[in-house]
Amino acid sequence: SDRAIKATGGSILSRLFSRKAITPAGQFKEIRTQLIDAASLVAGSLGSMGLSSVLLNTKELIDLLYSTYNQDIARRQKLFNASFVDAKIITTRTNQT
């Protein structure tokens, strides 16, 4: 596929209003697989020491980080539904002037 993962770079304005392909979609799948393999290796090593680990999905990771870094607020205010952040292709919008 010629679709690509999109990211931004440069100045603040260029990051807000431009697109730059950094990883072809096919390569993203390969890198994701390598990352999951590495996470499995770490989980296995932790397991051999008697520690358990869990691979978190996007929502679970956001919830964990939010509650860790915003302890006071997290007790009073729950996060929005973060399910929309799961995407096969990550893009940014360009300035449509």
matplotlib code that plots the C-alpha trace (Angstrom):
import matplotlib.pyplot as plt

x = [0.0, 1.2, -0.6, 1.7, 1.8, 1.7, 3.6, 4.5, 7.8, 9.5, 8.1, 4.9, 2.9, 4.3, 3.5, -0.1, -0.7, 1.5, 1.8, 5.0, 5.1, 7.5, 6.7, 5.0, 1.9, 3.4, 6.6, 4.4, 2.9, 6.4, 7.7, 4.5, 5.1, 8.8, 7.6, 5.1, 7.8, 10.1, 7.3, 6.6, 10.3, 10.3, 7.1, 8.7, 11.7, 9.6, 7.6, 10.7, 11.3, 7.8, 6.4, 3.3, 2.7, -0.1, 0.0, -2.2, -4.4, -4.5, -7.4, -5.9, -2.5, -4.1, -6.1, -3.0, -0.9, -3.8, -4.4, -0.6, 0.2, -3.1, -3.9, -6.0, -8.0, -8.4, -10.2, -12.8, -13.0, -12.9, -11.3, -13.3, -13.9, -10.5, -11.6, -11.4, -7.6, -7.3, -6.5, -4.9, -3.3, -2.4, -2.8, -2.8, -5.1, -3.6, -4.6, -7.5, -7.4]
y = [0.0, 3.5, 5.0, 6.2, 7.0, 10.7, 12.9, 16.5, 18.2, 21.7, 24.8, 24.9, 26.3, 23.8, 21.0, 22.2, 22.6, 20.2, 16.5, 14.5, 10.8, 9.0, 5.3, 3.4, 1.5, -1.9, -1.0, 0.1, -3.4, -4.9, -2.5, -3.1, -6.9, -6.4, -4.2, -6.8, -9.5, -7.4, -6.8, -10.6, -11.2, -8.6, -10.2, -13.6, -12.4, -10.7, -13.9, -15.9, -13.6, -14.2, -10.9, -10.7, -8.2, -7.3, -5.8, -2.8, -1.5, 2.2, 3.1, 1.1, 2.8, 6.3, 5.5, 4.3, 7.3, 9.8, 8.3, 8.1, 11.7, 13.3, 11.6, 14.3, 15.0, 11.4, 10.7, 13.4, 13.4, 10.4, 10.5, 10.8, 7.8, 7.3, 4.6, 7.0, 7.1, 3.6, 4.0, 1.9, 5.1, 8.1, 11.4, 15.1, 17.6, 20.2, 23.8, 24.2, 28.0]
z = [0.0, -0.8, 2.2, 4.9, 8.6, 8.9, 11.4, 11.8, 12.3, 12.2, 13.8, 15.8, 12.9, 10.4, 12.9, 13.1, 9.4, 7.4, 6.7, 6.4, 5.8, 8.0, 7.8, 5.0, 6.2, 5.4, 7.3, 10.3, 10.5, 10.5, 13.2, 15.3, 15.1, 16.2, 19.1, 20.2, 20.0, 22.1, 24.7, 24.8, 25.5, 28.3, 29.7, 29.6, 31.4, 34.1, 34.4, 35.1, 38.0, 39.3, 38.1, 35.8, 33.1, 30.7, 27.2, 27.3, 24.5, 23.7, 26.0, 28.9, 28.4, 28.3, 31.5, 33.3, 32.3, 33.1, 36.5, 37.3, 36.3, 37.3, 40.6, 42.2, 39.0, 38.1, 41.4, 40.6, 36.8, 34.5, 31.0, 27.9, 25.7, 24.1, 21.7, 18.8, 19.1, 17.7, 14.0, 11.3, 9.8, 11.9, 10.1, 10.8, 9.1, 6.7, 6.7, 4.2, 3.6]

ax = plt.figure().add_subplot(projection="3d")
ax.plot(x, y, z, "-o")
ax.set_aspect("equal")
plt.show()
